[in-house]
Amino acid sequence: MAATIVSSSAATSVVFGCSAETGILISTFSREVSREKAEVTDNDGDVVAVSYFKPTATISIEGVVNGSTGIAAAAPGVALSMNSTTSGNGITGGSIIVDSVSREETAEGFATFSVSATQYPSL
């Protein structure tokens, strides 16, 4: 059942929960955007120029296995197609490539799956 959100006029765009994905019931989704940085210093050691380059976004997904396609079929080195938010904060589009996957099963619990991937905006 979908959540009912009650908010003030100052919080009209709040987000609750995760986007639905095929193959997994997501419990956690994170996306961290970063760029490498190069600095130029003068003879006094003061930074006089800076360059940010090579933008990427690191994506982590964890949840309960719910099928064998979509996120549950992720494999290292393979492109990943997602419904979740994969744009914004300086990176839009490109390809998401899986870095690693992990599946855990216990005697008295549901099978869980986690994926770590990197989004490259120019691929």
N, CA, C and O atoms as CSV, one atom per row, in Angstrom:
chain,resi,resn,atom,element,x,y,z
A,1,MET,N,N,0.839,-1.176,0.000
A,1,MET,CA,C,0.000,0.000,0.000
A,1,MET,C,C,0.882,1.237,0.000
A,1,MET,O,O,1.855,1.313,0.750
A,2,ALA,N,N,0.553,2.174,-0.816
A,2,ALA,CA,C,1.321,3.416,-0.901
A,2,ALA,C,C,1.186,4.231,0.384
A,2,ALA,O,O,0.147,4.212,1.044
A,3,ALA,N,N,2.245,4.936,0.717
A,3,ALA,CA,C,2.238,5.773,1.911
A,3,ALA,C,C,1.410,7.031,1.675
A,3,ALA,O,O,1.337,7.549,0.560
A,4,THR,N,N,0.797,7.504,2.737
A,4,THR,CA,C,0.099,8.786,2.700
A,4,THR,C,C,1.025,9.815,3.326
A,4,THR,O,O,1.462,9.658,4.465
A,5,ILE,N,N,1.319,10.862,2.580
A,5,ILE,CA,C,2.233,11.888,3.067
A,5,ILE,C,C,1.439,13.141,3.401
A,5,ILE,O,O,0.698,13.665,2.569
A,6,VAL,N,N,1.603,13.608,4.622
A,6,VAL,CA,C,0.989,14.845,5.062
A,6,VAL,C,C,2.132,15.807,5.340
A,6,VAL,O,O,3.002,15.515,6.161
A,7,SER,N,N,2.142,16.962,4.659
A,7,SER,CA,C,3.252,17.889,4.825
A,7,SER,C,C,2.760,19.329,4.789
A,7,SER,O,O,1.638,19.616,4.371
A,8,SER,N,N,3.625,20.217,5.237
A,8,SER,CA,C,3.310,21.638,5.190
A,8,SER,C,C,3.636,22.184,3.807
A,8,SER,O,O,4.218,21.483,2.978
A,9,SER,N,N,3.267,23.414,3.564
A,9,SER,CA,C,3.562,24.041,2.273
A,9,SER,C,C,5.065,24.202,2.061
A,9,SER,O,O,5.509,24.384,0.927
A,10,ALA,N,N,5.847,24.138,3.122
A,10,ALA,CA,C,7.300,24.250,3.013
A,10,ALA,C,C,7.943,22.929,2.603
A,10,ALA,O,O,9.137,22.891,2.309
A,11,ALA,N,N,7.167,21.847,2.579
A,11,ALA,CA,C,7.719,20.524,2.269
A,11,ALA,C,C,6.884,19.815,1.207
A,11,ALA,O,O,6.592,18.626,1.337
A,12,THR,N,N,6.501,20.539,0.162
A,12,THR,CA,C,5.618,19.966,-0.855
A,12,THR,C,C,6.314,18.989,-1.798
A,12,THR,O,O,5.639,18.259,-2.524
A,13,SER,N,N,7.644,18.956,-1.806
A,13,SER,CA,C,8.367,18.081,-2.731
A,13,SER,C,C,9.178,17.003,-2.026
A,13,SER,O,O,10.151,16.497,-2.584
A,14,VAL,N,N,8.786,16.646,-0.798
A,14,VAL,CA,C,9.515,15.595,-0.091
A,14,VAL,C,C,9.332,14.258,-0.795
A,14,VAL,O,O,8.318,14.029,-1.454
A,15,VAL,N,N,10.315,13.379,-0.652
A,15,VAL,CA,C,10.277,12.058,-1.276
A,15,VAL,C,C,10.269,11.006,-0.185
A,15,VAL,O,O,11.065,11.068,0.751
A,16,PHE,N,N,9.370,10.039,-0.304
A,16,PHE,CA,C,9.279,8.953,0.667
A,16,PHE,C,C,9.420,7.627,-0.062
A,16,PHE,O,O,8.733,7.390,-1.056
A,17,GLY,N,N,10.295,6.768,0.413
A,17,GLY,CA,C,10.458,5.446,-0.176
A,17,GLY,C,C,11.399,5.435,-1.369
A,17,GLY,O,O,12.046,6.434,-1.683
A,18,CYS,N,N,11.463,4.271,-2.034
A,18,CYS,CA,C,12.349,4.064,-3.186
A,18,CYS,C,C,11.521,3.786,-4.429
A,18,CYS,O,O,10.380,3.334,-4.327
A,19,SER,N,N,12.079,4.051,-5.591
A,19,SER,CA,C,11.431,3.683,-6.849
A,19,SER,C,C,11.401,2.169,-6.973
A,19,SER,O,O,12.317,1.490,-6.510
A,20,ALA,N,N,10.362,1.639,-7.589
A,20,ALA,CA,C,10.261,0.198,-7.801
A,20,ALA,C,C,11.265,-0.239,-8.858
A,20,ALA,O,O,11.459,0.454,-9.857
A,21,GLU,N,N,11.893,-1.369,-8.645
A,21,GLU,CA,C,12.837,-1.953,-9.600
A,21,GLU,C,C,12.461,-3.409,-9.838
A,21,GLU,O,O,11.943,-4.073,-8.940
A,22,THR,N,N,12.714,-3.899,-11.023
A,22,THR,CA,C,12.470,-5.287,-11.356
A,22,THR,C,C,13.520,-6.162,-10.695
A,22,THR,O,O,14.708,-5.840,-10.738
A,23,GLY,N,N,13.099,-7.270,-10.080
A,23,GLY,CA,C,14.017,-8.251,-9.530
A,23,GLY,C,C,14.425,-8.046,-8.094
A,23,GLY,O,O,15.116,-8.893,-7.528
A,24,ILE,N,N,14.019,-6.941,-7.478
A,24,ILE,CA,C,14.438,-6.655,-6.100
A,24,ILE,C,C,13.412,-5.757,-5.416
A,24,ILE,O,O,12.830,-4.870,-6.041
A,25,LEU,N,N,13.202,-5.998,-4.134
A,25,LEU,CA,C,12.409,-5.080,-3.306
A,25,LEU,C,C,13.436,-4.253,-2.540
A,25,LEU,O,O,14.037,-4.733,-1.579
A,26,ILE,N,N,13.630,-3.028,-2.962
A,26,ILE,CA,C,14.723,-2.199,-2.448
A,26,ILE,C,C,14.476,-1.776,-1.003
A,26,ILE,O,O,13.402,-1.293,-0.644
A,27,SER,N,N,15.519,-1.978,-0.184
A,27,SER,CA,C,15.480,-1.449,1.180
A,27,SER,C,C,16.365,-0.216,1.291
A,27,SER,O,O,16.100,0.673,2.101
A,28,THR,N,N,17.430,-0.160,0.468
A,28,THR,CA,C,18.334,0.980,0.490
A,28,THR,C,C,18.838,1.289,-0.916
A,28,THR,O,O,19.259,0.390,-1.644
A,29,PHE,N,N,18.793,2.556,-1.290
A,29,PHE,CA,C,19.362,3.032,-2.555
A,29,PHE,C,C,20.177,4.272,-2.245
A,29,PHE,O,O,19.689,5.184,-1.578
A,30,SER,N,N,21.422,4.317,-2.725
A,30,SER,CA,C,22.224,5.533,-2.545
A,30,SER,C,C,22.969,5.838,-3.833
A,30,SER,O,O,23.298,4.941,-4.610
A,31,ARG,N,N,23.229,7.119,-4.041
A,31,ARG,CA,C,23.952,7.596,-5.226
A,31,ARG,C,C,24.829,8.760,-4.795
A,31,ARG,O,O,24.335,9.785,-4.325
A,32,GLU,N,N,26.147,8.589,-4.961
A,32,GLU,CA,C,27.102,9.623,-4.583
A,32,GLU,C,C,27.831,10.122,-5.826
A,32,GLU,O,O,28.480,9.347,-6.528
A,33,VAL,N,N,27.718,11.414,-6.091
A,33,VAL,CA,C,28.351,12.028,-7.256
A,33,VAL,C,C,29.687,12.636,-6.829
A,33,VAL,O,O,29.779,13.302,-5.798
A,34,SER,N,N,30.719,12.396,-7.639
A,34,SER,CA,C,32.031,12.967,-7.326
A,34,SER,C,C,32.801,13.261,-8.604
A,34,SER,O,O,32.440,12.797,-9.685
A,35,ARG,N,N,33.870,14.042,-8.461
A,35,ARG,CA,C,34.802,14.345,-9.545
A,35,ARG,C,C,36.201,14.348,-8.948
A,35,ARG,O,O,36.393,14.656,-7.772
A,36,GLU,N,N,37.166,14.000,-9.776
A,36,GLU,CA,C,38.548,14.135,-9.339
A,36,GLU,C,C,38.921,15.613,-9.397
A,36,GLU,O,O,38.293,16.403,-10.103
A,37,LYS,N,N,39.957,15.965,-8.639
A,37,LYS,CA,C,40.329,17.381,-8.544
A,37,LYS,C,C,41.833,17.534,-8.724
A,37,LYS,O,O,42.614,16.753,-8.181
A,38,ALA,N,N,42.236,18.546,-9.491
A,38,ALA,CA,C,43.648,18.909,-9.648
A,38,ALA,C,C,43.799,20.375,-9.269
A,38,ALA,O,O,42.998,21.221,-9.667
A,39,GLU,N,N,44.841,20.661,-8.491
A,39,GLU,CA,C,45.092,22.033,-8.051
A,39,GLU,C,C,46.454,22.505,-8.540
A,39,GLU,O,O,47.389,21.715,-8.674
A,40,VAL,N,N,46.552,23.799,-8.803
A,40,VAL,CA,C,47.823,24.430,-9.157
A,40,VAL,C,C,48.155,25.405,-8.032
A,40,VAL,O,O,47.321,26.210,-7.619
A,41,THR,N,N,49.387,25.312,-7.548
A,41,THR,CA,C,49.809,26.230,-6.481
A,41,THR,C,C,50.915,27.147,-6.995
A,41,THR,O,O,51.660,26.804,-7.913
A,42,ASP,N,N,50.999,28.324,-6.374
A,42,ASP,CA,C,52.070,29.262,-6.744
A,42,ASP,C,C,53.289,29.021,-5.866
A,42,ASP,O,O,53.324,28.049,-5.112
A,43,ASN,N,N,54.279,29.882,-5.951
A,43,ASN,CA,C,55.520,29.708,-5.196
A,43,ASN,C,C,55.331,29.811,-3.689
A,43,ASN,O,O,56.203,29.383,-2.932
A,44,ASP,N,N,54.204,30.374,-3.233
A,44,ASP,CA,C,53.915,30.456,-1.796
A,44,ASP,C,C,53.083,29.270,-1.314
A,44,ASP,O,O,52.795,29.152,-0.123
A,45,GLY,N,N,52.700,28.395,-2.236
A,45,GLY,CA,C,51.878,27.246,-1.858
A,45,GLY,C,C,50.388,27.530,-1.859
A,45,GLY,O,O,49.596,26.677,-1.457
A,46,ASP,N,N,49.988,28.736,-2.313
A,46,ASP,CA,C,48.573,29.077,-2.385
A,46,ASP,C,C,47.962,28.485,-3.651
A,46,ASP,O,O,48.593,28.483,-4.708
A,47,VAL,N,N,46.749,27.991,-3.544
A,47,VAL,CA,C,46.050,27.450,-4.704
A,47,VAL,C,C,45.619,28.617,-5.589
A,47,VAL,O,O,44.925,29.526,-5.134
A,48,VAL,N,N,46.036,28.586,-6.863
A,48,VAL,CA,C,45.704,29.662,-7.793
A,48,VAL,C,C,44.808,29.187,-8.927
A,48,VAL,O,O,44.285,30.006,-9.683
A,49,ALA,N,N,44.624,27.886,-9.057
A,49,ALA,CA,C,43.710,27.328,-10.059
A,49,ALA,C,C,43.292,25.940,-9.608
A,49,ALA,O,O,44.051,25.225,-8.953
A,50,VAL,N,N,42.092,25.581,-9.964
A,50,VAL,CA,C,41.576,24.257,-9.612
A,50,VAL,C,C,40.730,23.734,-10.766
A,50,VAL,O,O,40.028,24.496,-11.431
A,51,SER,N,N,40.805,22.442,-10.992
A,51,SER,CA,C,40.016,21.810,-12.051
A,51,SER,C,C,39.339,20.565,-11.494
A,51,SER,O,O,39.979,19.729,-10.857
A,52,TYR,N,N,38.039,20.452,-11.740
A,52,TYR,CA,C,37.289,19.252,-11.385
A,52,TYR,C,C,36.992,18.508,-12.678
A,52,TYR,O,O,36.456,19.094,-13.618
A,53,PHE,N,N,37.330,17.230,-12.737
A,53,PHE,CA,C,37.190,16.461,-13.970
A,53,PHE,C,C,36.817,15.020,-13.644
A,53,PHE,O,O,36.785,14.633,-12.475
A,54,LYS,N,N,36.543,14.245,-14.649
A,54,LYS,CA,C,36.191,12.838,-14.548
A,54,LYS,C,C,34.990,12.621,-13.613
A,54,LYS,O,O,35.129,11.982,-12.570
A,55,PRO,N,N,33.809,13.149,-13.983
A,55,PRO,CA,C,32.630,12.966,-13.131
A,55,PRO,C,C,32.127,11.516,-13.154
A,55,PRO,O,O,32.083,10.873,-14.203
A,56,THR,N,N,31.755,11.028,-11.985
A,56,THR,CA,C,31.127,9.712,-11.865
A,56,THR,C,C,30.119,9.751,-10.724
A,56,THR,O,O,30.148,10.639,-9.873
A,57,ALA,N,N,29.239,8.777,-10.731
A,57,ALA,CA,C,28.311,8.595,-9.614
A,57,ALA,C,C,28.415,7.146,-9.162
A,57,ALA,O,O,28.306,6.224,-9.970
A,58,THR,N,N,28.623,6.956,-7.871
A,58,THR,CA,C,28.681,5.616,-7.297
A,58,THR,C,C,27.289,5.273,-6.782
A,58,THR,O,O,26.699,6.027,-6.008
A,59,ILE,N,N,26.766,4.119,-7.223
A,59,ILE,CA,C,25.404,3.707,-6.879
A,59,ILE,C,C,25.445,2.418,-6.072
A,59,ILE,O,O,26.163,1.484,-6.428
A,60,SER,N,N,24.677,2.365,-4.985
A,60,SER,CA,C,24.548,1.159,-4.167
A,60,SER,C,C,23.073,0.841,-3.995
A,60,SER,O,O,22.267,1.726,-3.705
A,61,ILE,N,N,22.724,-0.423,-4.173
A,61,ILE,CA,C,21.345,-0.875,-4.024
A,61,ILE,C,C,21.359,-2.130,-3.161
A,61,ILE,O,O,22.176,-3.026,-3.370
A,62,GLU,N,N,20.450,-2.190,-2.190
A,62,GLU,CA,C,20.303,-3.387,-1.358
A,62,GLU,C,C,18.829,-3.692,-1.210
A,62,GLU,O,O,18.001,-2.784,-1.149
A,63,GLY,N,N,18.501,-4.981,-1.151
A,63,GLY,CA,C,17.113,-5.354,-0.941
A,63,GLY,C,C,16.897,-6.854,-0.973
A,63,GLY,O,O,17.848,-7.635,-0.969
A,64,VAL,N,N,15.631,-7.244,-1.004
A,64,VAL,CA,C,15.228,-8.648,-1.015
A,64,VAL,C,C,15.032,-9.090,-2.458
A,64,VAL,O,O,14.404,-8.391,-3.253
A,65,VAL,N,N,15.579,-10.262,-2.788
A,65,VAL,CA,C,15.450,-10.807,-4.134
A,65,VAL,C,C,13.971,-11.031,-4.444
A,65,VAL,O,O,13.230,-11.587,-3.633
A,66,ASN,N,N,13.552,-10.584,-5.640
A,66,ASN,CA,C,12.148,-10.704,-6.053
A,66,ASN,C,C,12.091,-11.068,-7.542
A,66,ASN,O,O,11.446,-10.380,-8.333
A,67,GLY,N,N,12.768,-12.149,-7.911
A,67,GLY,CA,C,12.793,-12.583,-9.293
A,67,GLY,C,C,14.214,-12.823,-9.748
A,67,GLY,O,O,15.140,-12.831,-8.938
A,68,SER,N,N,14.387,-13.020,-11.046
A,68,SER,CA,C,15.723,-13.308,-11.570
A,68,SER,C,C,16.109,-12.376,-12.717
A,68,SER,O,O,17.127,-12.596,-13.373
A,69,THR,N,N,15.317,-11.351,-12.964
A,69,THR,CA,C,15.623,-10.386,-14.016
A,69,THR,C,C,15.856,-9.015,-13.395
A,69,THR,O,O,15.779,-8.866,-12.175
A,70,GLY,N,N,16.136,-8.031,-14.210
A,70,GLY,CA,C,16.346,-6.666,-13.712
A,70,GLY,C,C,17.560,-6.577,-12.815
A,70,GLY,O,O,18.626,-7.082,-13.168
A,71,ILE,N,N,17.423,-5.951,-11.669
A,71,ILE,CA,C,18.528,-5.762,-10.733
A,71,ILE,C,C,19.084,-7.104,-10.274
A,71,ILE,O,O,20.296,-7.242,-10.103
A,72,ALA,N,N,18.215,-8.101,-10.072
A,72,ALA,CA,C,18.656,-9.421,-9.605
A,72,ALA,C,C,19.563,-10.130,-10.603
A,72,ALA,O,O,20.268,-11.066,-10.227
A,73,ALA,N,N,19.562,-9.713,-11.850
A,73,ALA,CA,C,20.411,-10.316,-12.878
A,73,ALA,C,C,21.721,-9.558,-13.067
A,73,ALA,O,O,22.489,-9.881,-13.973
A,74,ALA,N,N,21.991,-8.565,-12.236
A,74,ALA,CA,C,23.198,-7.749,-12.369
A,74,ALA,C,C,24.449,-8.612,-12.276
A,74,ALA,O,O,24.499,-9.571,-11.506
A,75,ALA,N,N,25.462,-8.258,-13.072
A,75,ALA,CA,C,26.741,-8.964,-13.064
A,75,ALA,C,C,27.862,-7.955,-13.271
A,75,ALA,O,O,27.690,-6.992,-14.018
A,76,PRO,N,N,29.008,-8.158,-12.624
A,76,PRO,CA,C,30.134,-7.228,-12.774
A,76,PRO,C,C,30.546,-7.037,-14.236
A,76,PRO,O,O,30.651,-7.998,-14.998
A,77,GLY,N,N,30.776,-5.778,-14.606
A,77,GLY,CA,C,31.206,-5.438,-15.950
A,77,GLY,C,C,30.082,-5.290,-16.949
A,77,GLY,O,O,30.334,-5.023,-18.124
A,78,VAL,N,N,28.839,-5.457,-16.507
A,78,VAL,CA,C,27.676,-5.397,-17.383
A,78,VAL,C,C,26.890,-4.118,-17.096
A,78,VAL,O,O,26.794,-3.692,-15.945
A,79,ALA,N,N,26.327,-3.503,-18.141
A,79,ALA,CA,C,25.504,-2.302,-17.972
A,79,ALA,C,C,24.234,-2.646,-17.211
A,79,ALA,O,O,23.675,-3.730,-17.382
A,80,LEU,N,N,23.782,-1.732,-16.379
A,80,LEU,CA,C,22.601,-1.911,-15.544
A,80,LEU,C,C,21.550,-0.885,-15.932
A,80,LEU,O,O,21.841,0.307,-16.022
A,81,SER,N,N,20.337,-1.347,-16.159
A,81,SER,CA,C,19.225,-0.453,-16.467
A,81,SER,C,C,18.380,-0.305,-15.210
A,81,SER,O,O,17.998,-1.295,-14.586
A,82,MET,N,N,18.089,0.953,-14.841
A,82,MET,CA,C,17.375,1.207,-13.585
A,82,MET,C,C,16.236,2.192,-13.770
A,82,MET,O,O,16.248,3.016,-14.684
A,83,ASN,N,N,15.242,2.094,-12.876
A,83,ASN,CA,C,14.146,3.046,-12.823
A,83,ASN,C,C,14.444,4.178,-11.834
A,83,ASN,O,O,13.905,5.276,-11.968
A,84,SER,N,N,15.290,3.916,-10.855
A,84,SER,CA,C,15.572,4.885,-9.799
A,84,SER,C,C,16.249,6.127,-10.361
A,84,SER,O,O,16.684,6.152,-11.512
A,85,THR,N,N,16.327,7.142,-9.532
A,85,THR,CA,C,16.903,8.414,-9.941
A,85,THR,C,C,18.373,8.250,-10.271
A,85,THR,O,O,19.182,7.949,-9.393
A,86,THR,N,N,18.723,8.446,-11.539
A,86,THR,CA,C,20.120,8.345,-11.961
A,86,THR,C,C,20.547,9.605,-12.700
A,86,THR,O,O,21.404,9.553,-13.581
A,87,SER,N,N,19.948,10.735,-12.341
A,87,SER,CA,C,20.359,12.003,-12.927
A,87,SER,C,C,20.332,13.078,-11.855
A,87,SER,O,O,19.680,12.941,-10.819
A,88,GLY,N,N,21.051,14.137,-12.132
A,88,GLY,CA,C,21.089,15.252,-11.198
A,88,GLY,C,C,22.437,15.385,-10.525
A,88,GLY,O,O,23.285,14.498,-10.624
A,89,ASN,N,N,22.625,16.476,-9.856
A,89,ASN,CA,C,23.852,16.790,-9.133
A,89,ASN,C,C,25.079,16.770,-10.041
A,89,ASN,O,O,26.172,16.399,-9.613
A,90,GLY,N,N,24.889,17.177,-11.306
A,90,GLY,CA,C,26.008,17.302,-12.223
A,90,GLY,C,C,26.200,16.130,-13.167
A,90,GLY,O,O,27.022,16.210,-14.079
A,91,ILE,N,N,25.462,15.041,-12.974
A,91,ILE,CA,C,25.584,13.877,-13.858
A,91,ILE,C,C,24.204,13.466,-14.335
A,91,ILE,O,O,23.309,13.182,-13.540
A,92,THR,N,N,24.052,13.442,-15.657
A,92,THR,CA,C,22.793,13.018,-16.263
A,92,THR,C,C,23.102,12.058,-17.393
A,92,THR,O,O,23.977,12.325,-18.216
A,93,GLY,N,N,22.396,10.954,-17.439
A,93,GLY,CA,C,22.546,10.004,-18.539
A,93,GLY,C,C,23.809,9.191,-18.455
A,93,GLY,O,O,24.385,9.006,-17.383
A,94,GLY,N,N,24.237,8.703,-19.620
A,94,GLY,CA,C,25.411,7.862,-19.678
A,94,GLY,C,C,25.058,6.415,-19.386
A,94,GLY,O,O,23.911,6.002,-19.552
A,95,SER,N,N,26.045,5.647,-18.952
A,95,SER,CA,C,25.857,4.225,-18.655
A,95,SER,C,C,26.191,3.930,-17.204
A,95,SER,O,O,27.071,4.559,-16.615
A,96,ILE,N,N,25.483,2.972,-16.637
A,96,ILE,CA,C,25.751,2.491,-15.285
A,96,ILE,C,C,26.348,1.098,-15.440
A,96,ILE,O,O,25.705,0.200,-15.984
A,97,ILE,N,N,27.576,0.918,-14.963
A,97,ILE,CA,C,28.279,-0.351,-15.090
A,97,ILE,C,C,28.433,-0.969,-13.697
A,97,ILE,O,O,28.876,-0.308,-12.758
A,98,VAL,N,N,28.061,-2.245,-13.580
A,98,VAL,CA,C,28.114,-2.950,-12.302
A,98,VAL,C,C,29.569,-3.225,-11.916
A,98,VAL,O,O,30.345,-3.741,-12.720
A,99,ASP,N,N,29.929,-2.874,-10.681
A,99,ASP,CA,C,31.258,-3.150,-10.137
A,99,ASP,C,C,31.278,-4.476,-9.381
A,99,ASP,O,O,32.198,-5.278,-9.548
A,100,SER,N,N,30.253,-4.706,-8.542
A,100,SER,CA,C,30.189,-5.948,-7.776
A,100,SER,C,C,28.757,-6.248,-7.364
A,100,SER,O,O,27.908,-5.360,-7.297
A,101,VAL,N,N,28.511,-7.526,-7.088
A,101,VAL,CA,C,27.207,-7.969,-6.587
A,101,VAL,C,C,27.434,-8.922,-5.420
A,101,VAL,O,O,28.487,-9.550,-5.311
A,102,SER,N,N,26.439,-9.018,-4.556
A,102,SER,CA,C,26.522,-9.926,-3.420
A,102,SER,C,C,25.121,-10.455,-3.110
A,102,SER,O,O,24.155,-9.693,-3.065
A,103,ARG,N,N,25.026,-11.751,-2.899
A,103,ARG,CA,C,23.752,-12.371,-2.531
A,103,ARG,C,C,23.950,-13.093,-1.218
A,103,ARG,O,O,24.945,-13.793,-1.028
A,104,GLU,N,N,22.992,-12.922,-0.305
A,104,GLU,CA,C,23.067,-13.566,1.005
A,104,GLU,C,C,21.767,-14.303,1.282
A,104,GLU,O,O,20.678,-13.766,1.081
A,105,GLU,N,N,21.897,-15.538,1.746
A,105,GLU,CA,C,20.735,-16.340,2.118
A,105,GLU,C,C,20.962,-16.888,3.516
A,105,GLU,O,O,22.076,-17.282,3.861
A,106,THR,N,N,19.905,-16.913,4.321
A,106,THR,CA,C,19.983,-17.464,5.662
A,106,THR,C,C,18.878,-18.500,5.853
A,106,THR,O,O,17.909,-18.531,5.094
A,107,ALA,N,N,19.029,-19.344,6.869
A,107,ALA,CA,C,18.064,-20.412,7.117
A,107,ALA,C,C,16.680,-19.873,7.473
A,107,ALA,O,O,15.669,-20.501,7.162
A,108,GLU,N,N,16.634,-18.726,8.117
A,108,GLU,CA,C,15.356,-18.189,8.570
A,108,GLU,C,C,15.133,-16.755,8.113
A,108,GLU,O,O,14.642,-15.919,8.871
A,109,GLY,N,N,15.495,-16.482,6.878
A,109,GLY,CA,C,15.308,-15.132,6.368
A,109,GLY,C,C,15.142,-15.155,4.857
A,109,GLY,O,O,15.274,-16.198,4.218
A,110,PHE,N,N,14.857,-14.011,4.309
A,110,PHE,CA,C,14.707,-13.869,2.867
A,110,PHE,C,C,16.076,-13.685,2.225
A,110,PHE,O,O,16.993,-13.149,2.848
A,111,ALA,N,N,16.213,-14.126,0.989
A,111,ALA,CA,C,17.455,-13.915,0.243
A,111,ALA,C,C,17.586,-12.427,-0.059
A,111,ALA,O,O,16.640,-11.788,-0.520
A,112,THR,N,N,18.767,-11.888,0.208
A,112,THR,CA,C,19.015,-10.471,-0.061
A,112,THR,C,C,20.081,-10.346,-1.139
A,112,THR,O,O,20.865,-11.264,-1.377
A,113,PHE,N,N,20.088,-9.183,-1.785
A,113,PHE,CA,C,20.979,-8.941,-2.912
A,113,PHE,C,C,21.462,-7.514,-2.816
A,113,PHE,O,O,20.693,-6.613,-2.481
A,114,SER,N,N,22.727,-7.302,-3.108
A,114,SER,CA,C,23.242,-5.933,-3.145
A,114,SER,C,C,24.092,-5.748,-4.398
A,114,SER,O,O,24.752,-6.676,-4.865
A,115,VAL,N,N,24.059,-4.538,-4.924
A,115,VAL,CA,C,24.772,-4.183,-6.148
A,115,VAL,C,C,25.527,-2.880,-5.914
A,115,VAL,O,O,24.985,-1.931,-5.347
A,116,SER,N,N,26.776,-2.844,-6.353
A,116,SER,CA,C,27.551,-1.612,-6.385
A,116,SER,C,C,27.875,-1.336,-7.849
A,116,SER,O,O,28.326,-2.225,-8.572
A,117,ALA,N,N,27.644,-0.103,-8.278
A,117,ALA,CA,C,27.852,0.240,-9.686
A,117,ALA,C,C,28.368,1.663,-9.802
A,117,ALA,O,O,28.284,2.448,-8.857
A,118,THR,N,N,28.902,1.986,-10.976
A,118,THR,CA,C,29.385,3.331,-11.261
A,118,THR,C,C,28.703,3.866,-12.501
A,118,THR,O,O,28.613,3.177,-13.517
A,119,GLN,N,N,28.222,5.099,-12.418
A,119,GLN,CA,C,27.588,5.765,-13.557
A,119,GLN,C,C,28.618,6.661,-14.226
A,119,GLN,O,O,29.239,7.507,-13.582
A,120,TYR,N,N,28.789,6.458,-15.543
A,120,TYR,CA,C,29.710,7.236,-16.348
A,120,TYR,C,C,28.882,8.068,-17.321
A,120,TYR,O,O,28.257,7.491,-18.211
A,121,PRO,N,N,28.845,9.407,-17.196
A,121,PRO,CA,C,27.953,10.223,-18.019
A,121,PRO,C,C,28.318,10.271,-19.499
A,121,PRO,O,O,27.471,10.609,-20.325
A,122,SER,N,N,29.554,9.941,-19.850
A,122,SER,CA,C,29.960,10.036,-21.252
A,122,SER,C,C,30.008,8.695,-21.972
A,122,SER,O,O,30.398,8.641,-23.139
A,123,LEU,N,N,29.623,7.618,-21.308
A,123,LEU,CA,C,29.597,6.293,-21.958
A,123,LEU,C,C,28.264,6.060,-22.629
A,123,LEU,O,O,28.050,5.006,-23.227
